[in-house]
């Protein structure tokens, strides 16, 4: 597979992953304000689970696989430029945010959420800030 196609698949996966990372906390904002056991709460449980399992997690896995492949095609795994190391740190942080949100989905499913809608509004900004950092590092490639 050519470099261009590896990059296309990586970018499509990242876009899908980011869409989920931006949408799931918003669902949780509404879920935190819903009555436990109510119709809205039960609907949001289904939406959260499907978003996580059908879109976000597969997209994260594909992002990692094709990102690692891209790094290999560019020789970044042998050179370890500073911008690349910083990007990896932010991608690991993004993955940690994903895993934390997956844990929150499980808590909501068990009607054990303790966080407020306001907390999820704040949490909603974390993937955005990480995404901005990652894009800046990839495009600008500082510290060369």
N, C-alpha and C positions, 0 to 999 in steps of 0.2 A: 504494500500500500504506500502511495506517495506521501511525502511530507504534507502537501496541501490537504489531502483527504483526512489525514490524521488530525490536522489542525481544525478542519471543518467539524469533524465528529466531536473533538474536544470542546470547541466553542458552543456547539448545539447542546451538549451535555451540561456545560457550565451555565448556560442561559436557563435551561430547564431547572437545574438545581437552585439557582438564585431565585427564580420565580417562586419556587416552593418555600425557600428560606424567608422570602419577604411576605408571602401570603399566610403561612402557618401561624406565625405570631399574631397576625391580625385576626384570624379565626379564634385564637385563644383569648384575645381581648373581648370578643363577643361572648365566648364560652364562659369566661370568668364572671360575666354579668348575668348569665342565664340561670334560671332555677334548676337545681339538680333534679334529674329525673324527668324534667319537662320535655316537651316536644322539641324545642330549640336545642336544648342540651344534647338530646339523643341524636338529632340531625348533625350537629357539629362534631360529635364523636365519630360518626361515619365519615364525614368530610375530612377530618384530621387524619384518621387512620388511612384512608385511601390516598390522600395527598402524600403522606409519608411513605407508604409501602409501594405505591404504583408509580410515583413520579420522582420524589426526592431521593430516596435511597438508591434506586437504579441509576439516576443521573449522577449522584455523587460517585458511585463506583466507576461509572464510565468516565467521568471527569478525571479521576485519579489514574485509571489505566492509560487513557490517551494522553494525559499530562505527563506521566512518567515516560511514555513512548516519545512524546515530543522532545522532552529533555534529552533523551538518548540520541535522537536524530540530530539535535543541535550540539551535542557534545557537552552539555551543561553538567552532566554527572561527573565528568572528569575535571572540569575547570572550576566549578563551584564559585561563580561570580557572586559578589555580595548581594546584588539585587535579587538574584535567584534564591539565595539562602533566605533572605527576608520574605520573599514571596512564599516560599515553602512554609515558613513560620506562620504566615497569615492564613495559608490554606489549611494548615493543621488546626489553627484556631477556628476556622470556618467549619471544619469537620467536627470539632468539639462542640460548637454551637448546634450543629445538626444533631449530634448525639444527645445533647442536653434537651433539645426540643422533643426528640423521640421519647425521652423519659417523661416529659410533661404530657405527651399524648397518652402515655400509659396511666399517669395520675388522673387525667381527666376521664379516661375510660372507666377507671375504678371509682369515680366521684370522690377523689382525694386531693383535688387541687386546693392549695392554700394561698396562691398568689392572686393579687388584685388585677383588674383590667389595666390599671395604671402601670403596674410592673411589666405587663406584657407589651404595653406601648413603648416603654423604655427598651425592653429586650428586642423589639422590632427594629431598632436602629443599629444593633450590633452587626448583623450581616451587611447592612448598607455601608458602614464604616470600613469593614474588612474588604468589601468589594472595591471601594474607592482606592484603598491602599494597594490592593493586588493589581488593579488596572494601571495605576500610576507606575508601579514598579516594572510591569511588563512593557508598557509603551515607552516610558522615558529611560528605563535601564540606568538609573543613577549609580554612582560609585564605580563606574568602569575605569 
